[in-house]
Amino acid sequence: MTSVFKALSDPTRRAILQHLQQGPMGAGELAELFDVSKPTMSAHFAVLVAAGLIEPDKQGRTITYRLCLSVLEDALLGFAQVFGLNVSRSEPSSMSPEKEKP
């Protein structure tokens, strides 16, 4: 849980997660959205991957990231329980955006 909250402590990393709510995005595509260097973006991606909040998919030289909301849900539920709040997940991936069904 500590690594998740460390990852969430930075506004750039929170913004990355917000962009990934729309769906998987390439590292370069994400980097273009921020006014920081590519090494800095790589460091942000590394923190988010280490926390389990995003998952990389490498195809050749291209890395695509996708959001792993279940990790965030688990951390938030655990945090709420530390303070005695009786909160539970009502359904799997309840925080994830709705996907269109085929």
Backbone torsions as a table, in degrees:
resi	resn	phi	psi	omega
1	MET	NA	-34.3	-178.7
2	THR	-61.0	-41.8	-178.8
3	SER	-66.2	-32.4	178.0
4	VAL	-66.4	-47.0	-178.5
5	PHE	-70.3	-30.2	173.4
6	LYS	-63.5	-44.0	179.3
7	ALA	-63.1	-39.6	-178.3
8	LEU	-75.4	-12.2	-176.9
9	SER	-70.9	-16.7	-177.2
10	ASP	-101.2	129.5	-178.0
11	PRO	-62.4	-33.0	178.7
12	THR	-66.0	-42.6	179.3
13	ARG	-66.2	-38.0	176.3
14	ARG	-63.4	-38.7	178.9
15	ALA	-66.7	-38.0	176.4
16	ILE	-58.6	-46.2	179.4
17	LEU	-61.4	-39.2	178.6
18	GLN	-63.0	-41.5	178.3
19	HIS	-64.7	-38.3	-178.5
20	LEU	-73.2	-11.6	174.6
21	GLN	-63.0	-25.8	-179.9
22	GLN	-77.5	-16.1	-179.8
23	GLY	138.3	172.1	-179.2
24	PRO	-57.9	144.9	178.9
25	MET	-140.1	150.2	176.9
26	GLY	-74.3	153.8	-180.0
27	ALA	-59.0	-43.4	179.3
28	GLY	-64.6	-41.0	178.6
29	GLU	-62.2	-42.7	177.1
30	LEU	-66.3	-43.9	-177.6
31	ALA	-59.4	-34.8	180.0
32	GLU	-65.4	-19.6	-178.1
33	LEU	-81.5	-7.9	-174.7
34	PHE	-125.9	148.3	-179.9
35	ASP	-95.1	59.4	176.9
36	VAL	-136.6	163.8	-178.4
37	SER	-71.7	159.8	178.4
38	LYS	-62.5	-40.2	175.9
39	PRO	-61.1	-36.3	177.4
40	THR	-65.6	-42.4	177.4
41	MET	-62.8	-41.6	178.4
42	SER	-59.6	-39.1	178.5
43	ALA	-65.6	-40.5	177.1
44	HIS	-63.2	-44.3	178.5
45	PHE	-60.2	-41.4	-178.7
46	ALA	-61.9	-41.1	179.2
47	VAL	-65.4	-43.1	-179.4
48	LEU	-66.9	-38.3	177.3
49	VAL	-66.7	-44.8	-179.7
50	ALA	-60.5	-33.4	179.0
51	ALA	-80.1	-11.2	-179.2
52	GLY	82.2	9.6	-177.6
53	LEU	-78.7	-26.5	175.1
54	ILE	-132.3	157.2	-179.9
55	GLU	-126.2	127.5	179.4
56	PRO	-86.6	147.3	173.1
57	ASP	-129.4	108.2	-176.6
58	LYS	-96.1	123.7	176.1
59	GLN	-124.4	100.4	-175.4
60	GLY	66.0	-121.7	179.5
61	ARG	-96.7	3.1	-177.3
62	THR	-102.6	132.0	175.7
63	ILE	-115.2	126.5	175.8
64	THR	-112.3	134.5	-179.7
65	TYR	-108.4	144.1	173.3
66	ARG	-130.8	150.9	-177.4
67	LEU	-77.9	139.3	175.9
68	CYS	-115.5	82.0	-174.7
69	LEU	-66.4	-25.4	-178.7
70	SER	-61.2	-33.8	178.2
71	VAL	-66.4	-42.9	178.0
72	LEU	-64.3	-43.9	178.1
73	GLU	-57.9	-47.1	-179.5
74	ASP	-60.5	-42.6	-179.5
75	ALA	-65.2	-43.6	-179.4
76	LEU	-67.1	-39.7	177.2
77	LEU	-64.5	-42.9	177.8
78	GLY	-62.3	-40.8	179.0
79	PHE	-63.8	-44.0	179.4
80	ALA	-61.9	-39.8	-179.0
81	GLN	-68.0	-31.9	176.5
82	VAL	-57.8	-33.5	-178.9
83	PHE	-95.5	14.2	174.8
84	GLY	78.3	12.2	178.0
85	LEU	-80.5	131.4	-179.8
86	ASN	-89.9	85.4	-177.5
87	VAL	-120.7	140.8	176.3
88	SER	-140.9	160.2	178.5
89	ARG	-75.3	122.6	-176.6
90	SER	-76.0	-30.5	177.7
91	GLU	-157.1	157.5	-179.9
92	PRO	-57.3	136.6	177.9
93	SER	52.2	43.2	-177.8
94	SER	-65.0	-19.9	-179.5
95	MET	-91.8	-8.1	-176.2
96	SER	-79.9	148.3	178.9
97	PRO	-64.7	148.4	179.5
98	GLU	-66.4	139.0	177.0
99	LYS	-102.4	146.2	176.0
100	GLU	-72.7	138.1	178.0
101	LYS	-92.4	139.4	-178.7
102	PRO	-66.0	NA	NA
